[in-house]
Amino acid sequence: MDGLTVKYNQLTAEEFILLWESVWDGAPSLEQTKLAMKNTLFRVSVFHGDKIVGMARMIGDMGLNYYIKDVVVRPEYQRMGIGKMLINELMKFVAENGVKGTDIFVELCAVPDKIPFYEKLGFSANEAQRLKMMYHID
Ligand SMILES: CC(C)(COP(=O)(O)OP(=O)(O)OC[C@H]1O[C@@H](n2cnc3c(N)ncnc32)[C@H](O)[C@@H]1OP(=O)(O)O)[C@@H](O)C(=O)NCCC(=O)NCCS
């Protein structure tokens, strides 16, 4: 698609919440999101003109583990190749920063209907199940 701009490490908490709300309910708080943006290894955002249309981020330890989080393309921009572009940018970050000559574990968690999207990009599902807890901080 023409007219797209890719930005690196500029994704703001406000933009993150805006995109989140375009696809999911229950966006996180601004305070939590600001901290998350600050502590993310690498953030990618895609703009169409002035409008943010896609985001993705990589968290991890730069050595053994890289974890892909929050891959979102605004609904009216889906199936145009933007998701693939986001993942490719994240993988480029791994290639440029990972320890040379080693194998690096790149992980993510996907809902079942998004698994084919990731499989097309080289990821494969295994038998591991995601365990989670929403832990309330008083
Ligand atoms: C998942 C998501 C990021 C995909 O982004 P996208 O921009 O629509 O994906 P692309 O257009 O780059 O698709 C790349 C390829 O995957 C395919 N694809 C995309 N979504 C797919 C799906 N749900 N099922 C099967 N194939 C899919 C495309 O057809 C394309 O195939 P091709 O290369 O053979 O043409 C987007 O649907 C989204 O933001 N969904 C809501 C948020 C979400 O669920 N994020 C993922 C969290 S696990």
The ligand as an SDF file (V2000), in Angstrom:
LIG
                    3D

 48 50  0  0  0  0  0  0  0  0999 V2000
   -3.3060  -10.4220   13.0600 C   0  0  0  0  0  0  0  0  0  0  0  0
   -3.1100   -9.1100   12.3090 C   0  0  0  0  0  0  0  0  0  0  0  0
   -2.0070   -8.3140   12.9890 C   0  0  0  0  0  0  0  0  0  0  0  0
   -2.7140   -9.4190   10.8730 C   0  0  0  0  0  0  0  0  0  0  0  0
   -2.3890   -8.2010   10.2190 O   0  0  0  0  0  0  0  0  0  0  0  0
   -2.6990   -7.9490    8.6720 P   0  0  0  0  0  0  0  0  0  0  0  0
   -2.1230   -6.6320    8.3170 O   0  0  0  0  0  0  0  0  0  0  0  0
   -4.1310   -8.1540    8.4120 O   0  0  0  0  0  0  0  0  0  0  0  0
   -1.8710   -9.1340    8.0050 O   0  0  0  0  0  0  0  0  0  0  0  0
   -1.1900   -9.1340    6.5430 P   0  0  0  0  0  0  0  0  0  0  0  0
   -2.1010   -8.4360    5.5980 O   0  0  0  0  0  0  0  0  0  0  0  0
    0.1960   -8.6360    6.6390 O   0  0  0  0  0  0  0  0  0  0  0  0
   -1.1860  -10.6870    6.2380 O   0  0  0  0  0  0  0  0  0  0  0  0
   -0.0120  -11.4300    5.9310 C   0  0  0  0  0  0  0  0  0  0  0  0
   -0.4740  -12.7820    5.4280 C   0  0  0  0  0  0  0  0  0  0  0  0
   -1.2230  -13.4570    6.4590 O   0  0  0  0  0  0  0  0  0  0  0  0
   -2.5460  -13.7080    6.0100 C   0  0  0  0  0  0  0  0  0  0  0  0
   -3.4400  -13.5050    7.1370 N   0  0  0  0  0  0  0  0  0  0  0  0
   -3.6470  -12.3670    7.8540 C   0  0  0  0  0  0  0  0  0  0  0  0
   -4.5260  -12.5940    8.8430 N   0  0  0  0  0  0  0  0  0  0  0  0
   -4.8870  -13.8890    8.7460 C   0  0  0  0  0  0  0  0  0  0  0  0
   -5.7730  -14.7060    9.4970 C   0  0  0  0  0  0  0  0  0  0  0  0
   -6.4580  -14.2300   10.5530 N   0  0  0  0  0  0  0  0  0  0  0  0
   -5.9230  -15.9980    9.1170 N   0  0  0  0  0  0  0  0  0  0  0  0
   -5.2220  -16.4980    8.0680 C   0  0  0  0  0  0  0  0  0  0  0  0
   -4.3500  -15.7590    7.3160 N   0  0  0  0  0  0  0  0  0  0  0  0
   -4.1950  -14.4770    7.6660 C   0  0  0  0  0  0  0  0  0  0  0  0
   -2.8030  -12.7410    4.8860 C   0  0  0  0  0  0  0  0  0  0  0  0
   -3.7960  -13.2060    4.0120 O   0  0  0  0  0  0  0  0  0  0  0  0
   -1.4250  -12.6750    4.2440 C   0  0  0  0  0  0  0  0  0  0  0  0
   -1.2310  -13.8240    3.4400 O   0  0  0  0  0  0  0  0  0  0  0  0
   -0.3670  -13.7560    2.0630 P   0  0  0  0  0  0  0  0  0  0  0  0
    1.0170  -13.3150    2.4590 O   0  0  0  0  0  0  0  0  0  0  0  0
   -0.4230  -15.1500    1.5670 O   0  0  0  0  0  0  0  0  0  0  0  0
   -1.0580  -12.7630    1.2120 O   0  0  0  0  0  0  0  0  0  0  0  0
   -4.4320   -8.2920   12.2570 C   0  0  0  0  0  0  0  0  0  0  0  0
   -5.4690   -9.1350   11.7920 O   0  0  0  0  0  0  0  0  0  0  0  0
   -4.8670   -7.7030   13.5970 C   0  0  0  0  0  0  0  0  0  0  0  0
   -4.3830   -6.6670   14.0240 O   0  0  0  0  0  0  0  0  0  0  0  0
   -5.8240   -8.3540   14.2610 N   0  0  0  0  0  0  0  0  0  0  0  0
   -6.3700   -7.8630   15.5340 C   0  0  0  0  0  0  0  0  0  0  0  0
   -5.3660   -7.8850   16.6540 C   0  0  0  0  0  0  0  0  0  0  0  0
   -4.7790   -9.2560   16.8690 C   0  0  0  0  0  0  0  0  0  0  0  0
   -5.4880  -10.2340   17.0480 O   0  0  0  0  0  0  0  0  0  0  0  0
   -3.4310   -9.3030   16.8630 N   0  0  0  0  0  0  0  0  0  0  0  0
   -2.6900  -10.5320   17.0050 C   0  0  0  0  0  0  0  0  0  0  0  0
   -2.5650  -10.9140   18.4170 C   0  0  0  0  0  0  0  0  0  0  0  0
   -2.1190  -12.6300   18.5340 S   0  0  0  0  0  0  0  0  0  0  0  0
  1  2  1  0
  2  3  1  0
  2  4  1  0
  2 36  1  0
  4  5  1  0
  5  6  1  0
  6  7  2  0
  6  8  1  0
  6  9  1  0
  9 10  1  0
 10 11  2  0
 10 12  1  0
 10 13  1  0
 13 14  1  0
 14 15  1  0
 15 16  1  0
 15 30  1  0
 16 17  1  0
 17 18  1  0
 17 28  1  0
 18 19  1  0
 18 27  1  0
 19 20  2  0
 20 21  1  0
 21 22  1  0
 21 27  2  0
 22 23  1  0
 22 24  2  0
 24 25  1  0
 25 26  2  0
 26 27  1  0
 28 29  1  0
 28 30  1  0
 30 31  1  0
 31 32  1  0
 32 33  2  0
 32 34  1  0
 32 35  1  0
 36 37  1  0
 36 38  1  0
 38 39  2  0
 38 40  1  0
 40 41  1  0
 41 42  1  0
 42 43  1  0
 43 44  2  0
 43 45  1  0
 45 46  1  0
 46 47  1  0
 47 48  1  0
M  END
$$$$
